[in-house]
Amino acid sequence: MDASIDVLNRTILCHAETIYRKNGVWEGPNPLNPILPAFILQLTIGILATRFLLVVLRPFNQPPFVAEILGGIILGPSGLGRSKEFQKLFFPTYSFPVLEPMAHFALVYYAFLMGLEMDLRAIMRTGSKARNIFVAGFVIPFGLGCGLFFIFPQHEAKGSFFWGTCLTVTGFSVLSRLLEKQKMLHTETGKTALSSALINELWSWFLLALGLAISSSGSTVHWAMICMGALVVVMVYTIRPGLLWLIRRNTEGQGFSEYYVCFILTGVALCGVLSDACGTHPMIGAFVFGLIIPNEVLEATLVDRLEDFVLGIFMPAFFTVCGLRTNVDVLTSNGISWVVIVVVIVFACCTKVLSTIIVSFFCNMPIREAIEIGLLKNTKGIMAMIFLEVGQEQGALSTQTYSIMVIAVVVMTMIVTPISLLNRPKLNAMPYKRRTIQKSKPEEELRILACVHGMRNVHSVINLLEVSNSNHRSPISVFALHLVELIGRASAALVVHSARKAGPRNPSYAEAQTEHIISAFDNYELRCDGVIVQVLTARSAYNTMDEDICSIAKDKRTSFIILPFHKQHTIDGEMEDINPAIRSVNENVMANAPCSVGILIDRGLTESGGFPRRIMMLYMGGPDDREALAYAWRMSEHEDIDLNVVRLIPGKDSYQAKASQMDLMSTTTNAAVTVNIDDEREKVLDDDFLNKFKIATVNDKSISYIEEVLSDEEETVRTIKSMDGHYDLYIVGKGRGMVSPLTAGLADWCDCPELGAIGDLLVTSEFSSAFSVLVVQQYVKISESKDGSVRSGGSVIPREEIEPVEWQASVSETDEFGSFKSDGEREHFN
């Protein structure tokens, strides 16, 4: 008997009978009984459910977070889980102790990613209005959330903490993507809501650590928080310097190998274990570890390696667990009616709006703007679900209170999208007419968007702006746009800088670059008359950078966009790639720009300290060349500029070759924008514009006009190369849609088709001198005629607006305008 009692009193370690089947389906009737096949199938079902709902909700512009939560709910007892067969087959009770730890494991590395992507510098720079909205958006929703919780019976008092904190949370990443998709990221409302959400995100992690300590540690909560604070100090002052030392050992420019990535991921696990030992949760340590990673390039590498795997593979396990815990059938249990449930959800949706309305009385904010910001801050994210999951797992929330708040989170996030659609920024009411330099009037302001990727582009762009002849009669407004690649923990944003304002004390590399750019353009504004400069910074990924450029150009109603070339001049005279992604940005801008565009190529002129005083404009005809001539014409009014215009004309022998090529090359197939050109109409427009130019400049000694008759592309190459050393700046049109025997062979061998045949020749050929090249593309409104052909409507001038000017060859006393044939014989024109 005593022996039997001893046996019963022994502690026995229980474990699963099998992890996987050795003999497959032959071993038993249900191959899903082992743990591993069951977990893999559950994860697969969770991923498929999420992806299916993403496709279903895409027409409604709902954020992925909504699809992920609804996917989990559908798999739980509120959906397919109502079927006992489905639940027993795919989500049996014994598999939950495996699925839930994997969900929390996913949260650890998700927290690490959130730490990587959080920008503490941006939090320090937020304005007082965003801070006030954050404070009110925390205090009021937290108080109302705690009060609403006590409506329900059979509650744990500490559950009110998780209800209150869930209502205070705003999903920063979800809100950022929503604002970007709705084109509200650059609006005042969007920037204020996003800045407040960023502060809220950081504060939420502190509240999560506090909530975990309260629910887990009980009476020793103060020791848990003290230990966690000590761990944070150790990580900042010991682990971070160690990471800096390790990063400095890596050769600059070679990226980070698998050794560094594996080392960092091991550090994530170690910090998670230490934070769990302190009495919180492993994801708190992982978040802090991500926050202290000191290198932006390393951050970008880690995000690229981990983000898709963690968010796409691991996190569906977390959403599946959340859905399995949610049960809409128990919402009205314990004597609670549907009316009470609806009232609670409505109050939950109104807490953020109420808080921003109260703030508006103290910040002189319009009520409409306050309501819009409050509605945007209702956007929830994964952090809200983490609070609810922790509360349910710790026993602070019952299934009823947990399910009610999950439904409220989904409803609050779903209503943000349709409301944001109603409040999207309206199109600018002011007319946008001057989309080209050719159509701009001399006495009107010329608006230019000058894009730079760094200081290497600044001096060449400023040199071009200086020769653009700004004065009080014909001013220039320059919008200098610093394009910064979105990497690491930064978020997409547009920043408008104030001139002569002190920058941060300890700037990052990107901030230091911006300060130098602001200083350079500020000096340009001070030394030039009739110039107004506004510096902006656009932080975005390369694949969306062109959209930002076009959007800003349209918003500022610019007539011209200056883009830096994707290659730079080397010491040995070659042109080497800086970043291939810049080329894609330029091509996309040229394809979608709302105004004319110019690509600026510096072939060593800036490095030699030169200034473009001698300008050569090569004219062959077409809308792009007319735009280039219009810009060169404006430059010629500068007192220090000498302008030479050379018109390249095909000889009589080349017209037959041109006629035979028209059928094959009526369109430019390798251009960013493909248009068909009406040759006869374009010839009328070319002659009219050239006649006006020659009449207006006939007495200007600083301008010369020459017509050169050539036979083929070989003579074109020889003529252009003979100009080497005589000019500082070449201005050429891209030549879309124009077919000429002088460039037919060159177009087939273009390395950079976005520059056109002549521009590519000037950039890729060998020249001994230093100069710059500006390749111009005129804005063309594409219109389709009745016969189905495409015409370049943007450059077409109505017949009644064309003033016929008779221009005949004659002998003149002046030789300002000349035409010489390929044999050197020259005729003079008046």
Disulfide bonds with the S-S distance in Angstrom:
none
